[in-house]
Each structure stands twice: as structure tokens, then as C-alpha cells.
């Protein structure tokens, strides 16, 4: 798989906002609905979404840049040789004082080693020197479908350590949001369990994107439907509905479907769905149509490149 920055056409030092804008632009250009019968566009669309899943998320982007995950999001095995690094480390690190990380290690990895030993030895000395382990919290990452994030769902999932968790996904959950499951962590020496923290990752959807509590989608229409108006079927997160395309609609016109967006919270109104019209050029245009347009434009001059022209 290609480097996600190259796939989106952005520099590695691009801002999150620039990455988001680049994603929207290329995703719209390659959307399968706008490129019927073009499998290469569909493959490109999938690659774009996979790239955005990595660098469009600030935390995952940080981990990718640090080499902790690869371009597919898979964990890279850390190269760690603990004893040697411990022996060569700064004395402040060896004796439990916060300081620079061991050679070749990130601050995060150093903190991890420190925290483990701090937890191990914190419980000694108060019970006749017996070792006591406090309850341990655990962290997981769970990837869910876009529609499950919007509508909410219930999942029973097996985590990498073999533990099974019963998870309720609330409607409207956001990318990166963390769910806390009390008592689902690892037990301490007294049998009391810690908590499980589940970070949510949302798979991109081929037809929908999300901005806050609004759903964004594109509606391809023919030139005739745009000129004369039409009633067409539009997909929403709740299923298909009939929508009226106004007569004379222009490319880029947005139709607002009230209450078809994302939940704002329990008992609150939902956001809206914004449907952007995209006029698709006629298929199989022939000489007769070309001649008609040439004659029509002699009496209806067009100025598509004039500043301010729609």
C-alpha cells in the first residue's frame, strides 16, 4: 500500500485541516456514484479512504509518523532490548526518576517501563514486605461501521488478549471517543478489577461523510432532471426517501433533509443531511444534441468562465 500522504497528495507536514480538505476533494472526484463503470475509480476511492483513516486521525497519524503503525494501521513490532537499555540508561531512569528515555526509546515507551515498575513496587513494605498488585486498567481499540456509529449498536467482541466484552455503542459516537467499561480490566492482588477503556475508530462510508452532527452526501442527477426538476430517491442513514430536485437546480446546490443527521445526545434533536447535487453529463450524446446546443447557445450566450458565473 502506498504512503497515505502520497495517496492524498499532501505533504507529511500538512495540517489536519489541509488533509481533510484534500480528502474531500479527491474522494468526491473518485466517488463510485460519479464514476459508473470505472473499477479503477472505485479502487482509487478505497485507497483514499484507507489513507485518510490513518492520517486523518491525529492520534493514528502521530503513531504512523513515529513508526508505531504501518500504512494499513497494523502495529509494527517494537525493537526493544530492555536489559541492555536499562544498564546503559541515564541513572535518573534506572532509579525510577523521570528524565530522558533510554537510548533509542520514545518518551512514551520509557514512561511505560517506569509505570510498570512503579506499580510493582508501590505496594511493597506495608504488609510485611509482601507484594501487592493494584487493579489494572486495560485499553483497547475497536473499529466499527459508519452506520453503527450514527445509529448506535450493541456488540459482543473478543479482544486481542482473549477477553470478551459486552459493549453498547451509543448513537452519534465520534471518531476517537473512548468508552469506559467499569470492572472489565485486570484484577489486582485483592481480586478487585480495574476498568477497560475502548477507543472507537469509525470506518469511512462510500456514500456518507460527517461534519459535526450533519451527514454529507452527493446526489448525481441528469441534465434533464436538473433543468426540469424531478422526484428522486436519496439514501439516508435511516433508509431511502423521496426528495424533490427543484427545477433549474445547479451543480453544487445543497438540499437539506431535516433530522436525518446524527444524534446530538439523548432526548436532543438530530442534525441534518446535506445532499449536494452533481449534474452528470448526458451519456451517449450524439450529433443531434451537439447541433441543438450550438443553435441554442447562439440565442442564449453562456459565460461559464466569467467571474461569479455559476
N, C-alpha and C positions, 0 to 999 in steps of 0.2 A: 504494500500500500504506500502511496506517495506521501511525502511530508504534508501535513494538514495546512501549513501556511502556504505552500506552493499550490495546493488544490484550490484554496480560496483566493489566491492571487494577492496575498498581503505579506508585508514584511514581518519577520519574527518580533520586531519591537512595536508592532501596530497596537493601538489602544483597543480595549474591548468594544468600544463604540464603533471603531473603524472595521473591526472584524464582523460585528453584527450587520453593518451596512453592506459589506462585501458579500456576506452570506445571502442576505435578502435579494441582492441584485442577481447573483449567479443562480440562486435557487429558482427565481422567477423565470430566468431565461431558459432553464433546462427542465422546468416542471413537465412531467409526462402529459398532463392535460393540454398543455400548449404545444406539445411536440408529438402528436399522434403518429404511430407507425415508425417511430425513430427509437429503436432499442438503445442506440448509443447515448441518446439524451437521458434515458432512464438510468443507465449505468452511471453517467456523469452526475445525475441528481443524487443517487445513492452515495457516491463518493463524497459529494459536497456535504451531505448531511452527516456522514461519518466524521469528516474533518471538523465540522462545526461542533459536533458532540465533544471533541477533545479540546479545541482551543476557544470555543465559545463559552466554556465554563471556566471561570477564573481559577478555581482550585485545581481542576484537571489540567489546565494549561500550565500552571506552576509546576505540577508534578511531571508533565511531559518535558518541559524545558529543563527540569533538573535531572531527566533521565530515569525517573522512577517508574514511568509507564511508557509503552511504545505507542505508535500511531493508531493502534487498534484499541487502546485503553487497557491492554493487558499489563500486569505487573512485570517489571524487569527484576530478576533476582539480584538482591544486593550483594556486592562483593565486600564481605566483612571477615576480618581475621581478628577476632576480639582480643585474644591473649596478647598478641604482638602489639596491637594498637594500645591496649591498656598499659603494657610495660613501657611503651615509648611516649605515652601521653604526658602532657603537662601535669605536674604534681597536683595542681588545683583540681584536675579532672579525676586523678586516681583516688584522691581522698574525699571525693563527694562534693567539692565546691564548684559552683557554676563558673565556667570560663570558656575558653576556646574549645572547639570539638577536637576529638582525636584526629590524627593525621588522616586526610582523605575522607573524613566523615562530615556530613552536614550537621548543623546545629540540632536539627530535628532528631537525627539518629543519636547524637550524643545525649540529648535530653531523655531519649527513650531508655538508654542504658542506665543513666543516672536514676531515673524514676523507678526502674525495676529494683535496683539495689537499695534505694531509699525506702521503698515499700517493704523490702525484705527485712531490713534491719531496724525499721522504726518500731516494730512490735517487740523487740528483744529487751530484756532487763527488768520487766515489771512483773514477770510471773516465774521467778526462779530461773531466768535465762532461757525459758522455753520460747521457741519460735512461734509467732502468731502472724497469720496472713489476713489482711483486711479484705473485705468484699471487693471483687474486681469488676469494673465496668468493661464492657466489650463494645466494639464499633464495627458496623457492617455497612456495606453499600448495596442498595437494591435498585435495579433498573426496572422501570415499569413502562407500559404503553401510554401514549399521549392521552387517549380517551379515558383510560383508567385514572389518570391524574386529574382530568377535568371532572369526571362524573363520580369519582370515588369507587373503591372496590375493597374486597376482603381477600387476603392471600394467606395461605399456609405454605411457608417456604423453608427449604433446608439450606442452612448457611454453610460456608466453607469448612467450619470446624465440626460439622455434623449435627449441630443443634437445630431443632425445628422451632420456628417462631410463628405465632398466630398474629398476623398484622392487619389492622384496619387502616386503609388508606383514605383519609378524608377528602371529600370533593374539593377541588380547587388547589390541591397541594402544589407547591412550586419546586422548580429545579433547585437542588441543594438543601432543601428543607430537611431537618432532622427530627425523626420521631423517637420519643423516649419510651421504652418498654420497661416498666419497673419490675425488678426482681427477676429479669431474664438474663442477667450477667453470670459471672462465675462466683461460686461461694467462697467466703473466707474460711479461716480455720474454725470459726464457731458455727459454720453452716449458713450464715446469712449471705444471700446472693447480692451481687451488685446489679446494675441496670444495663440494658442493651440500648445502644443508640444506633438508629438506622438512617443513613443518609440516602435521600431519594434522588435518583437520576432518571430523567424522562427521555424516552426515545423520540426522535423527530417524527412527525407525521407527514405523509406525502401531500396531503390536501389542506392541512391547517397549520398555522403558527399562532403564537400567543404574544400579546402585548398587554402586560398588566392583567386586567380581568376581561379583556376583549379577545375574541377569536378573529383571526385574519384569514381570508380565503380568496381565491381568484375564480371568476366565472367566465369561461370562454363563451362568446356569443357570435353568431354570424353577422355579416354586414346588414342583411335584411332585418334580423331581429333588432339590431341597434337602431336602424332607421325607422322601422315601423312599430317598434315596441313588441313585447311578447311576454307570455307567461311561461317560465321555465322552472325546472326542478333544481333545487340547490341543496347540497348536502350540508347538514349541521351536525354538531356533536350529539344531538338528540335524534337524528334521522333526517330524511329528505323532506323539504317543504316546497310549496309553490311560491315563487317570487315574481313580481311584475317588473320587467325591464321597461323603463319609461321610453316613450317614443323620442327618437333623436338622441339617445344615450351616446356619450362619447367614451373613447378608450380611457380608462383610468377612473371613470365615475365610480363612486363608492355607494353601495346600498347598505343601509343599517337595519339589521334584524334585532329588534329589541328583546332582551332577555335570553338570547341564545349564546351568551358567553360563559364565563367562568364564575363560580360561586364566590361571593365576597365574604362569606362566613355564614355560620348557622343563623337562619332566620333573615338574612340580608338578601337584597335583590342581586341577581346575576348581572354580569357585564353583557355586552352586546357582541354580535358578529358583524364584522365589516366585510362586505363582499365587493371586491374590486372587479369591474367589468374589463375584459380584454377582448377586443374585436379581432376575430380571426379572418384573414383574407380569404376570399372565395376559393374553393378547391375546383380544379378543372376549368379555370377561366379560359374562355375561347376568344376568337377574333371578334365575334359579335359584341361581347361585353366590352372589349377594348375599344371598339368603334363607338359604342354608346357613350362610354366615359369620355372619350375625346370630344364628341359633339356636345355632351352635357357641360363640360368644362369651358367650352367657348362662350357659353351664356352664364356660367356660374364660376368665375375665376377663383382658383384656390391659392392660398398663401401659407403653405404648411411650415415654411421656414421663417416667416415673419415673426418678429419678437412679440410674444404674448398670444400667438396663434395656438388654438387648442389642438 
